[in-house]
Amino acid sequence: MLTPAVGHFPAGPTVWKAEATATREARRTPISLFSVAQGWPGLGPEGRVSDTMSHATADRYAWTEPGVEDLGGGVHRIPLPLPMEGLRAVNVYAIADPSGVDLIDAGIALVPAREQLTAGLGQIGYELGDVRNFFVTHIHVDHYSLAVELRRTFHGVISLGEQERANLIATREMVNGNRNRFFGIDGLRRMGAAELLTGLSARDRQPPAIIDWEDPDRWLADGTDLDLRTRTLRAVHTPGHTRGHLVFHDAAAQIMFAGDHVLPHITPSIGFEAAGNPMALSDYLGSLARTLALPDARLLPAHGPVTGSTHERVHELLAHHDTRLAETLSAVQAGHATSFEVAKAIKWTRRHRAFADLDSFAQFQAVNETAAHLEVLAIRGQVTHSVSDQGTDLYQVAAAG
């Protein structure tokens, strides 16, 4: 069942009309933070919508405004609202031809998102029933869940990266009651951060129950070519944000549907997934390198405006992680031994906020990302890893030579 509108959505007549139809009880009850945070941005540096607006720098959030952006060649960007203050919308890309439309990602299964997708498709002459395919970049709820909901009525085909099987299985386990492992909560003790468990509210620790987590119709392997009548997309496996993340590359048109792999304004969260992946950052850095090995392309991200070069942003992301790795190593050199201690020793967000100034969920994510950076340093031989008698991961600077 489609979930009524809950939380705070960007302004716009379509959204507020949907909000008005929500039940009074639903409006009083916020969505579980973890239920929507699967698409949460990382803690790094932070009508019709025209192409000019998409590139404007005066308003960082102009890209979230309701409407349709014509990107040329039958490709249209349709931003759909999300109930998160830090992440206001997700881009769905409609690839249209005379016989129908295919979507890259689908949005979240909430009433405002469905209504805005309906309105956007209507602006370009289509209805929900005209959607043939949902090519989903990864399993997070803001990308996958509306595809599942719409398939029940309209029978569009859902395709998802085959490496997301583990996340789908783990998510079902959490929905069925194994809450302790939810998105790394069981790992807080291993990271030396057990005290954060008390800061996460009971609501925040609820499993993701917005939708039934159904299988896709098709599991996509790395390198699969997708014939969409007017173009061919290649599915490229880019693990890191999740283990099964895909980007869809159109080499002929020089465009990259990047999902959450490369975002123009924020750094993607790393390894924030149900199945967990301690090597997520190592995987992500490898995926960025793999992206640079592809021909450069226009960046069509899931969150943020369209920009002219994927490679330019990849170089910025690599530089950011180099800086974060250096900061992490310096904290270990200063004697901080656990992921929690290191996270408290460094600054966060583009505003360089102290760890203590972050909310409880952001602190959880900061510790998780710190652990990922420490694992990379261990792989590179810059720090050594051991486990205490209490099961806590400990790091120290590797001996010279």
Residue pairs with C-beta under 8 A, 6 or more apart in sequence:
2 109
2 110
2 111
2 114
2 149
3 26
3 31
3 109
3 110
3 111
3 210
3 211
4 21
4 22
4 23
4 26
4 27
4 110
4 111
5 15
5 18
5 19
5 21
5 22
5 26
5 27
5 83
5 110
5 111
5 112
6 22
6 26
6 27
6 29
6 30
6 31
6 83
6 110
7 30
7 31
7 36
7 83
7 84
8 83
8 85
9 15
9 16
9 19
9 81
9 82
9 83
9 112
10 61
10 64
10 65
10 66
10 81
10 88
10 89
12 65
12 66
12 81
12 116
13 66
14 66
14 112
14 115
14 116
14 119
15 66
15 81
15 112
15 115
15 116
17 115
18 111
18 112
18 114
18 115
18 116
19 27
19 111
19 112
21 111
22 111
30 83
30 203
31 83
31 210
32 203
32 204
32 206
32 207
32 208
32 209
33 201
33 203
33 204
33 361
34 182
34 183
34 204
34 205
34 206
34 207
34 208
35 141
35 206
35 207
35 208
35 209
35 210
36 82
36 83
36 84
36 108
36 141
36 142
36 210
37 84
37 183
37 272
37 361
38 139
38 140
38 141
38 142
38 183
38 208
38 272
38 273
39 82
39 87
39 90
39 140
39 141
39 142
39 143
39 260
39 302
39 303
40 84
40 86
40 87
40 269
40 272
40 365
41 86
41 87
41 263
41 266
41 267
41 268
41 269
41 303
42 266
42 267
42 268
42 269
42 270
42 365
42 369
43 267
43 269
43 348
43 349
43 362
43 365
43 366
43 369
44 266
44 267
44 320
44 324
44 349
44 350
45 266
45 267
45 320
45 349
45 350
46 265
46 266
46 349
46 350
46 351
47 67
48 67
48 68
48 69
48 70
48 123
49 62
49 63
49 65
49 67
49 68
49 69
49 77
49 79
50 69
51 69
51 70
51 71
51 306
53 62
53 63
53 65
53 69
53 305
54 62
54 63
54 69
54 77
54 305
54 306
55 305
55 306
55 307
56 62
56 305
60 265
61 88
62 305
63 79
63 89
63 91
63 304
63 305
64 79
64 81
64 88
64 89
65 79
66 79
66 81
66 116
66 119
66 120
67 78
67 79
67 120
67 123
68 76
68 77
68 78
68 120
68 123
68 124
69 76
69 77
69 78
69 306
70 76
71 77
71 93
71 255
71 300
71 306
73 230
73 231
73 253
74 95
74 96
74 97
74 230
75 93
75 94
75 95
75 96
75 253
75 255
75 300
76 93
76 94
76 95
76 96
76 120
76 124
77 91
77 92
77 93
77 300
77 306
78 91
78 92
78 93
78 94
78 116
78 117
78 120
78 121
79 89
79 90
79 91
79 92
79 116
80 89
80 90
80 91
80 92
80 107
80 108
80 112
80 113
80 116
80 117
80 120
80 146
81 88
81 89
81 110
81 112
81 113
81 116
82 88
82 89
82 90
82 108
82 113
82 142
83 108
83 110
87 142
87 303
89 303
90 105
90 107
90 108
90 142
90 143
90 302
90 303
91 105
91 300
91 301
91 302
91 303
91 304
92 103
92 104
92 105
92 106
92 107
92 117
92 120
93 103
93 104
93 105
93 257
93 300
94 101
94 102
94 103
94 120
94 121
94 124
94 126
95 101
95 102
95 103
95 104
95 228
95 230
95 231
96 124
96 125
96 126
97 228
97 229
97 230
99 229
100 126
100 130
100 131
100 132
101 121
101 124
101 126
101 130
101 131
101 132
102 131
102 132
102 133
102 134
102 135
102 228
103 131
103 133
103 134
103 135
103 147
103 156
104 135
104 137
104 248
104 257
104 300
105 134
105 135
105 136
105 137
105 143
105 147
105 259
105 302
106 117
106 134
106 136
106 143
106 144
106 145
106 146
106 147
106 150
107 113
107 114
107 117
107 142
107 143
107 145
107 146
108 141
108 142
108 145
108 146
108 210
109 141
109 145
109 146
109 148
109 149
109 210
109 211
110 146
110 210
113 146
114 146
114 149
114 150
117 128
117 146
118 127
118 128
121 127
121 128
121 130
121 131
128 150
128 153
128 154
129 154
131 150
131 154
131 156
132 156
132 157
133 156
133 157
133 158
133 159
133 228
134 147
134 150
134 151
134 156
134 157
134 158
134 159
135 159
135 220
135 226
135 233
135 235
135 248
135 257
136 143
136 144
136 147
136 158
136 159
136 160
136 216
137 143
137 161
137 245
137 246
137 247
137 248
137 257
137 258
137 259
137 260
137 261
137 302
138 144
138 160
138 161
138 164
138 241
138 242
138 244
138 245
138 246
138 259
138 260
139 160
139 164
139 167
139 168
139 171
139 242
139 244
139 273
139 274
140 242
140 260
141 208
141 210
141 211
143 259
143 260
143 302
144 158
144 160
145 210
145 211
147 156
147 158
148 158
148 211
148 212
148 213
148 214
149 211
150 156
151 157
151 158
151 214
151 217
157 217
157 218
158 216
158 217
158 218
159 216
159 217
159 218
159 219
159 220
159 226
160 216
160 218
160 219
160 220
160 244
160 246
161 219
161 220
161 222
161 235
161 237
161 244
161 245
161 246
162 219
162 220
162 221
162 244
163 237
163 239
163 243
163 244
164 242
164 243
164 244
165 219
165 244
166 243
166 244
166 275
167 242
167 243
167 244
167 273
167 274
167 275
168 213
168 215
169 275
170 181
170 273
170 274
170 275
170 276
171 207
171 208
171 213
171 274
172 213
173 181
173 274
174 181
174 182
174 207
174 208
174 274
175 207
175 208
175 209
175 213
177 207
179 185
179 205
179 206
179 207
180 186
181 276
182 205
182 207
182 274
183 272
183 273
183 274
184 272
184 276
184 364
184 368
185 197
185 200
185 205
185 364
187 276
187 368
187 371
188 194
188 196
188 197
188 364
188 367
189 390
189 391
189 392
190 391
190 392
190 393
191 338
191 339
191 340
191 367
191 368
191 370
191 371
191 392
191 393
192 337
192 338
192 339
192 340
192 341
192 392
192 393
193 338
193 339
193 340
193 343
193 364
193 367
196 340
196 360
196 363
196 364
196 367
199 360
199 363
200 360
200 361
200 364
201 360
204 360
204 361
208 274
220 226
220 235
220 246
221 235
222 235
222 236
222 237
222 246
223 234
223 235
223 236
223 237
224 234
224 235
225 232
225 233
225 234
225 235
226 232
226 233
226 234
226 235
226 248
231 250
231 252
231 253
232 250
232 252
233 248
233 249
233 250
233 257
234 248
234 249
234 250
234 251
235 246
235 247
235 248
236 246
236 247
236 248
236 249
236 290
236 291
236 294
237 244
237 245
237 246
237 287
238 245
238 246
238 247
238 259
238 261
238 287
238 290
238 291
239 245
239 277
239 280
239 283
239 284
239 286
239 287
240 261
240 268
240 270
240 271
240 280
240 281
240 283
240 284
240 285
240 286
240 287
240 288
241 259
241 260
241 261
241 268
241 269
241 270
241 271
241 272
241 284
242 271
242 272
242 273
243 273
243 275
243 277
243 280
243 283
245 259
245 260
245 261
245 287
246 259
247 256
247 257
247 258
247 259
247 261
247 262
247 291
248 256
248 257
249 255
249 256
249 257
249 294
249 297
250 256
250 257
250 297
251 294
251 295
251 297
254 295
254 296
254 297
254 298
255 297
255 298
255 300
256 262
256 291
256 294
256 297
256 298
256 299
256 300
256 310
257 300
258 299
258 300
258 301
258 302
258 310
259 301
259 302
260 268
260 269
260 301
260 302
260 303
261 268
261 287
261 291
262 268
262 288
262 291
262 299
262 301
262 310
262 313
262 314
262 317
263 301
263 302
263 303
263 304
263 313
264 299
264 301
264 304
264 305
264 307
264 313
265 303
265 304
265 305
266 303
266 304
267 317
267 320
267 321
268 284
269 365
269 369
270 280
270 281
270 284
270 369
270 372
271 277
271 278
271 280
271 281
271 284
271 368
271 372
272 365
272 368
273 280
277 283
278 371
278 372
278 375
279 375
279 379
280 372
281 321
281 369
281 372
281 373
281 375
281 376
282 375
282 376
282 379
285 318
285 321
285 376
288 314
288 317
288 318
291 310
291 311
291 314
292 311
292 314
292 315
296 309
296 310
296 311
297 309
297 310
298 306
298 307
298 308
298 309
298 310
299 306
299 307
299 308
299 309
299 310
299 313
300 306
301 307
307 313
321 373
324 346
324 373
325 373
325 376
325 377
327 346
327 347
328 342
328 346
328 370
328 373
328 374
328 377
329 377
329 382
329 383
329 397
331 341
331 342
331 345
331 346
332 342
332 374
332 377
332 383
332 395
332 396
332 397
333 397
334 345
336 342
336 344
336 345
337 394
337 395
337 396
338 392
338 393
338 394
338 395
339 367
339 368
339 370
339 371
339 374
339 393
340 367
340 370
342 370
342 374
342 395
343 355
343 363
343 366
343 367
343 369
343 370
344 355
344 356
345 355
346 355
346 370
347 353
347 354
348 354
348 355
348 358
348 362
348 366
349 358
355 363
355 366
358 366
371 393
374 383
374 385
374 393
374 395
375 385
377 383
377 395
378 384
378 385
378 395
381 398
382 397
382 398
383 395
383 396
383 397
383 398
384 395
384 396
384 397
384 398
384 399
385 393
385 394
385 395
386 393
386 394
386 396
387 393
387 394
388 394
